[in-house]
Every structure is written in structure tokens, then in C-alpha cells.
Amino acid sequence: MSQSMLLLAADAILVLHALFVAFVVIGQVLVFVGRASHWSWIRNPWFRILHLAAIAVVVVQSWAGASGPLTRWELALRTRAGAGVYAGDFIAHWLHKALYYEFPPEVFLVCYTLFGMLVAASWWFIPPRGFSGGHGQR
């Protein structure tokens, strides 16, 4: 595979990673906004199960001290292409800056865990259709 193809694949994985993060974060915001706005789709069990599973994977990886597969694949492709961490184009550079902050791993562990707890709590207060919750049916 050529260097340009490897870098293109790495950039595609970076975009996929950004979309994954957006799904987790914006998905939770939409659950709360949807509850207040009486949107029925936010109670779709498939959406909610996928959303909960997505943050659960992040939390488990964080507690295990492992980086995610998207990060590993992207960096492996960039290394294989002989590129620096981010010698790519503007979009790749800024997506990388938005996704990868320079903090101790413990900061991310706490943030991911708290956000995961928020997502899990929303199942209690805003349960998906077919799931009973504590206060979700008001």
C-alpha cells in the first residue's frame, strides 16, 4: 500500500473516531434535550443500547489502561506510512488536537467514568421504550 493510501486510511480512521466521540457526547445531550422537548425517538432502544455500549467500551478500556482500537489503527497506519504523528492535512491536524489532549491518564479515567455514569443514570430517569425506569415516565 502506498504512503498516500496509508495516510488516507489513517485520516479516515481519525474522522471515524471523531464521529464516535460526537455520537457519545452529542447523543447524551440529545437524550436530555429530547426528554425536555418530548421527542419520542430518544427512547428508541437501539439508539440507547448502542449509545450505552459505546461509552461502556470507552470506560472499560480506560480502566484497563488500554488505548482504543481506532487510536491504535490510526497510529499504526501513520507509522507504517513513515509519517510523523500529524504531518497530515489541516483537517487531520485539528481533529487530532480536538481528540487527543495532553493530560495524565487518570484525568481521562475519571472523565470517562463520570460520563459513563451519566449515560447509565439517564436510563433510570429517561428510559428507552420497553425498559422501566425510576422517574422516566413523568
N, C-alpha and C positions, 0 to 999 in steps of 0.2 A: 504494500500500500504506500502511496506517495506521501511525502511530508504534508502537502496541502490537503490531501484527503484525511490524514490523521488529525490535522488541526481543525478541519471542518467537522469531523466527528466529535472532537473534544468540545468545540463550540456548541454543537447540537446538544451534547450532554449537559453543558452548562445551562443552556436555555431550558432544557427539561427540568433541571434542578431548580431553577428559578420558578418555573411553573408549579413544581411540587410545593415549594415554600409558600407561594401565593395561594395554592389550594388550601393548605393547612391554616394559614393566618387569615386570609380573606374569608375562607369557609366558615371559620368561627365567628367572625364579625357578622357575616350574613345570617347565621343562626340567631344571633341576638337581635339584629335589625328585623329579621323575618318574624320573630316572635312578637315584637312590638308592632309590626305592620300587618300581622295576621296573614303572612304568606304561607300557604299550605305546603309548598314544595320543600321547605326547610325541615319538614317532618318525614321526608322520604327516607325510608330505612336504608336503601342502598347508598344514598349520599352520606348519611350519618355513619354507617358502618365503615365505608371507605375512609371517611374523614377521621374517625376514631382510630382505625387501623394505621393510618398514615402517621399520626402523632405518636401512637404507641411504638411503632418501629423506631422512630427518632429517639424516644425516651429510652427504650431498651438498648439501642446502640450506644447512647450516651453513657448509661450506667455500666455498660460493658467496656467502655473506653475505646470503642471502635469507631472509625470513620465510616460514613455511609458508602454504599456501592457506587453511587453516582460520582462522589468525590474521587474515589479510588480509580474508577474507569477514566474519568476525565484526566487526572494527573498522569496515569499510565500512558494514555494516548499522547499527551503533550511531551512526556519524557521520550517515548518511542519516536516521536517526530523530531526530537533533538531541540525542542523549543524550551525557552525559559518558562517560568511559572505562568507569566502572562505577557508574552510577546505578541499576542493576537491583536485583533482589531479593537476599535473603540467599544463596541457593544460587549464583547467578551471581557474587556478590561473592567468596565463599570459593573457588569453583572457579577464579576468576581469580587470586586470591592464591596458590593452590596451583600454578598452571601458569606464571605469569609472575613470575619473580624479578628483582630489580634487581642484576644482575651485568654486568661487561663481556662483550661478545660472545665474547671469547677463552675465557672460562671455560666457556661452553656448547659451544664448538667442541671443546675438549679433552674435556669430559664425554661429549658425543655420540660423538666419535671412539673414546674408550676403551670405551664401552658397545657401540658397533658392532663393535669388535674382539672383545669378549667374546662377542657373539652369533655372530660368524663362527667364533671358536675352538670354540664349542660344537658346530659342525658337524663338527669334527675329532674331538672327544672323545665326543660323543653324536650320531652321525649319524642323520638320518632314514632310514626304511626305503628301500631302493633306492639309497642313497648309501653309499660306503665311507668309512671314517674311519680315523684312526690308532689310537685306543685305545678306540673306542666299543663294541667287541664283547666286552669282557671279561665 
